[in-house]
Structure formats: C-alpha cells, structure tokens
C-alpha cells in the first residue's frame, strides 16, 4: 500500500511539472533542465528567458494555499545552493540574471505561478 501511495505521488508530481513546463514553453521560455540535481537537492524545472535563468519549484496539493505551505525556508535554502551550482556552468556564472518562481498546482489541476517568489 505504501509503495502504491508513493508511486501515485511521484506520478502526480511528474504530471504537475509537465503542466507547468507547458505554460512556460507557451510563453516562449526554453526549458533547459528537468529535475536538475545539485549538491543541495533537486530543482524541478530550469528555464531560460533571454539572458535570465528561471528556477521553478512546483508544489501540488489540494488547494493553492496548501501547496504554498509545503515550501519551507530550509527548502528554499537548498534550492538557492543548488541554483548556485547550476550557475557555475553559465557563461556569466553567479552574475547571470536569475529569478525563482513557485508554481502552485491545486487538486483540479489549476496552476498559479508566483514569479520571483523568493524575493524579500
């Protein structure tokens, strides 16, 4: 039973990421990495918009509010550290313009994208 629940959660996460990816692609942003694994953890999607790199964290739950609650400060720190490693491979390195988006997916499959969500 537990393996089945884990498999279903994995597949739901993949479906949510695919739906978010299609939104970015339709907006003309090139997806350059999926489930990119850095030293501190995974980044769900990485997109390029001109010179800017967009790191996208996808959160799915019954409601958008519940999905947003699943993103912790600790997880944001891990995403920052992995993003820094990703930028090491970019021509401008740490000087590359970046933004961190969060895509919230509710139980009905509706998507709300919070651009620059990590900004203070």
N, C-alpha and C positions, 0 to 999 in steps of 0.2 A: 504493500500500500504506500509506504513512504517513498519508494523508488518511483512509483507512478506519479505521486504528487510532485516530486522533484522534476520529473520529465515534463509534466504539464506546465510547470512554472518556467522551465527552460524554453519550451516551445512558445509560450505566451510572450516571454521576453524577446525572443527572436522575431516574432510577428510584430510586436510593438516597435522594435528597432527598424524593421523593414518599412513599416508605415511612415515612421519619422524620416527615414532616409529618402523615401519618395517625395516628401514635402520639400526637403532641401534640394533635391535634384530638380524638381519642377521650378524652383526659384532660381535655378541656374548655378547652384553651388555644386562643385565636384566633390563627391565622397572619395577621400583618399585612403581611408583606413576604417575597418570594421573590427570592433572588439580588440583594439590595439593594446598589447600588454607591455606595460612599462615596469620599471623596477618597484614601484609602489602599488601597482594594481592596474586594472583594466579601464580603458576609456571606450565607451560604447561606440561612438562614431567620431570621425575626424573629417571635417570638410574644409575645402579651400574656396574662398570668395575673393578673387583677385590675389592680392598680396597677403590677405588676412587668413589666419588659420582659426577654425571654429571647432572647439572641443565640445562634444554634445553628450550629456548624460541623460539617458532615457529612464524614466521612472513610471511604472504602471501599478495601478491599484484600482479599487472600486470607484473612487472619486479622484478628481484632480488634487483636492486638498490632502487626501490620504497619501497620494503618490508623492506630493511635495514633502510630506513629513518623513518620508523614507530617506531623504538626503541629509546626512549628518555633517557637522563641521569636520569630523575626523575623515569622512569620505571625501569631502572637498579638498582637504589637505593632501590626501593620496592622489587625487586627480591632478592637483597642481604639480606635485612631484613627478608624476608620470608625464604630464604635458611638457615639463621642463626637459625631460629626457627626449621626448619626441622632437622638440625644437632644436636639439643638438644636431639633428640631421637636416635642418633647413639652412638655406644659404645665409640668412641673416641671424641664425641662431636665436639667442634669447632676445634679440631686438626685433624679431618678427612680430607684426601686429597680431594680437590674438583676442579671442573672446570665448567665454564659457557659457554655453546655453544649457538649459534644462528643458527637456521635452516631457510633459506630463500626459499620460495616456490613461483615460478612465475605462471602466468596465464596458462601456458602449463603444469603445474604440475611438472616442473623440480625443483629439490631440490639442494641447495648449503648449505653445513654445514660449519660454521665458528667455528672451535674448539677454546676454550679458548678465546672467542671473547671479554670478558670484561677485559682482561689483559691490563695493561697500557704499 
